[in-house]
Amino acid sequence: MSWRRDNIRNAALMCVSMAGYSANDAIIKLVGTEIGLAQSVFMRGAFLCLLFGTFAWFRGTFRKIPGRRDSVIIAVRTAAEIGITACFLTAVLNMPIANATAILQFVPLAIVVAAHFVFGIRAGPRRFVAIFVGLFGVLVVIRPGTDGFNAYSLLALLAVLFVVLRDLASRKLSSSADSMFVTLASALMVTMVFGLVTLVNGIWTPPSQTDFGLLFLSAMLLFTGYYWGVVTMRTGDISFVSPFRYSIMIFSVIFGILLFAEIPDAWTILGILILVGAGIFTIWRERAALGG
């Protein structure tokens, strides 16, 4: 009974985490159309670094600095994080938020492929079938050759590759590397890069009080998404909790409809269902392979 309660609690918290990530994307889309993407990410990043930095300070994160090997890996991971932010949020600003988010759901399947060829972690034929089904789901969402397809769909796909690079780099970190330090390093560099882009562009749009409030809320939501995501994956039954990551699709569709009047068509819904189904099957096969 306790196991069931804990899993239900962790599943609910995973949904809270995904709601935080999705709401953050929606806010960046809202504010980004007013003051530009680079400035929005820079301002959000300043708030986010303050939140992460304060949390890291009280956790004693800075007492142990990563060694040279981990520092190189963190640099690679951070470069990938910058690529994810630039590609995915540019896509979000220029296409329906649900579509961009759906494409990103190909990540678990892409990681299986990368782990198979990079780390030699064997993926059986059933998981490769799931991967091809998931790829078909992506194609259904973006529908190349139709009016709904544009270059921003390709940016969302490029973001998938950057996420895979980031997650593979994370796997190479030593067990002594503090995840909060790694996250803070990424947040600092993303903020600095987008601040530099804003400076080079020479365009600074005076933000309104509403913009400030929304971007601070965005940082809080991103922090919440990260924190509860980590907690649930560390304390919950992964095979039970992981599929609830796909709840982000529900939130993205809701935010798209309510804030941007982006009503997904039947093909998009079908593609999302195919992607989510293939992803859940892959998670289940992973659990089965581990003997769970």
Secondary structure, DSSP 8 states (H G I E B T S, - for coil): -HHHHHHHHHHHHHHHHHHHHHHHHHHHHHHHHHH-HHHHHHHHHHHHHHHHHHHHHHHTGGGS---HHHHHHHHHHHHHHHHHHHHHHHHHHHS-HHHHHHHHTTHHHHHHHHIIIII-----HHHHHHHHHHHHHHHHHH-TTSTT--HHHHHHHHHHHHHHHHHHHHHHS-TTS-HHHHHHHHHHHHHHHHHHHHHHHT------HHHHHHHHHHHHHHHHHHHHHHHHHHHS-HHHHGGGGGHHHHHHHHHHHHHH-----HHHHHHHHHHHHHHHHHHHHHHHHTT-
